[in-house]
Amino acid sequence: MTSHNLFKKLAAAAALIVTTLGAGVANIAHAEDVPQEVRFAWAGGPRVWILGKIDKSFDKSFGAPVKWIPFATGADVLSLFAAKEIDIARFGSSPAVAGISRKLPIEIISVPEVIATSERLIGRKSKNINSIKDIEGKTVAYPPNSTAQYALELAIKVNRLDKSKIRLVPLKPADQVAAWKRGDIDAAYVWGPFTQQFEADGGHEIFVTKQLQKDGYLVYNNFVVRKEFAEKYPQLVVKFLRTYQEKVDQYKKDPDGSAQLIAKHLDIPFETARSVLTGLEYPSSTEQLTPAYLGNGVTTPTSGIAKAAKDTANFLVEIGDLRKSDVPESFAPAINTSYLKQAVAK
Amino acid sequence: MTAQASRNTGAGMGPARRAAVSTAAVALVLGVWQLSGTLRWIDPLLLPPPSEIFQTTVEILADGYRQVSLWQHILVSVLRATVAFAAAIAAGIPLGLAMGLSQPVSAVLEPFVQFLRPLPKIALIPLTVVWFGIDEGSKFFLIFISCFLSVVVSAAAAAVGVNKNRLRAAQTLGANRYQLFTRVVLPNALPEIFTGVRLSIGIGWTSLIAAEMVAANSGLGWMVINAGTYLRTDVVMLGILLLGIIGYLFDLALVLLQRAFVPWAGRDA
């Protein structure tokens, strides 16, 4: 694709957004205030919403600049929310569940990504780790308080491995790479681009998060808003979800082209970006409103995500990170589908 | 000067009265802190009140934190620190004295010590995994290095600071090099070395948190960090209280050792 072509496409996309935005504004008679800036928390990895960072479509639809605040793990997001330093975050299910249990005033508004193959367990070939069973007696690293940790612990549980025989080491992804190079760890459950680094250095995939789905466990990333912010700027949250869906549509229309754009913007190899992006599943806004995901408000208490959140919380209690008395009876009150419903309604 | 000053400001304040005032001050702070939580001045998530921390303590004493009992967390941290402190003192004092007494040794080592000592040790974390791996080695190294360098510097300063007239007097009286060291240098330098060690151990204890940020599964520093990632601010506060108390006990132990070994400290004629 030539850059001239690319520019044309971007210009077309921008024009499209401006027109839809114009129509949207016309519909809303009671125009609400616009904040000085909207603060997004992002993990720095290749994700579909980066497309909106590149062409500034979020800024355009809000009529306010977006500040992208980086974080390393989901744990940082909780602190940032507690300090009211961010408004909207895209992060993993387990830290979000921990935050809600600790009564952080946040709400799940959407489930943009279901983790399929983008997070996986990589084993060292030279240690003959060829299946999940082989990690018994070995050292396995995981990033603390992350969806990867959750998936690893679940994988150990559903495959009935003897946890006491596995040495589990909490390490941030970058430290995992150092430990892998020294030969201190035999396996690691992590996300891209780190998975590719291990695979290029004598490792291979032995388990992917998607395999947990057949046992009824859904591991996902969610969009979470600060409640106070969403109540003050509800239309902005609706616009956010609408713009995000446009970016997903853009990605689905041209996955490779989108991956290229994102890889260039983040300065990472194209293959890495593509592998992470294709390793996630993207339920559409309409799909998310079905009981399999968030439900439509009425069906939310029995929805897939409400159940998955409760499973996650129970699991965090089991390993001792959350207090049983902190876990709410149901996670449905922390799931707000009204914004998504408005976004779909148009 | 200090003795004079404390006598002036402490006029009319006996030890019992002083203790009573200190207790009242602590009680007042605890009371306000508790009220801030009970009356919801501050969200308990941001500042858990003492009652909640107490409840957490009871729970953790009963069930442990992350399948490890509280005593074990304390023991692991104290062991890590003690081993590193012992090594830092055993290696740091002789090296510091050598630097203080010998110009060539000092000239060789000075640049390295002066470069490393003010260096923020947290900057070394990414390297410790690469150098020492994920076992105890990396934790030991971080505590050791932050403690060791300040021991060296204070021991060297103590040796240099020995009164030259006393050295000359002893030499005139026919003391040989060995006697000079054991009878004059050491007794004069020890009080200052002890002070240096106390400060160094304070610094070393601070770096426990940094040390337990790397691939740890137990220890007080790890407990504070891990609880923080799940917003368990009650556990974080408990950890902070324990770290403070243990740090104080380390210091107290050193003060007692100092009284036993160098009873002449502070009574210089």
Interface residues (C-beta under 8 A of the other chain):
Chain A: T73 G74 A75 L78 S79 A82 P95 A98 G99 R102 K103 L104 T139 A141 P144 N145 L168 V169 P170 L171 A174 D175 A178 A179 K181 R182 D184 I185 L316 I319 G320 D321 L322 R323
Chain B: L45 L46 E59 D63 G64 Y65 R66 Q67 P126 V129 V130 G133 I134 D135 V214 A215 A216 N217 N226 G228 T229 Y230 L231 R232
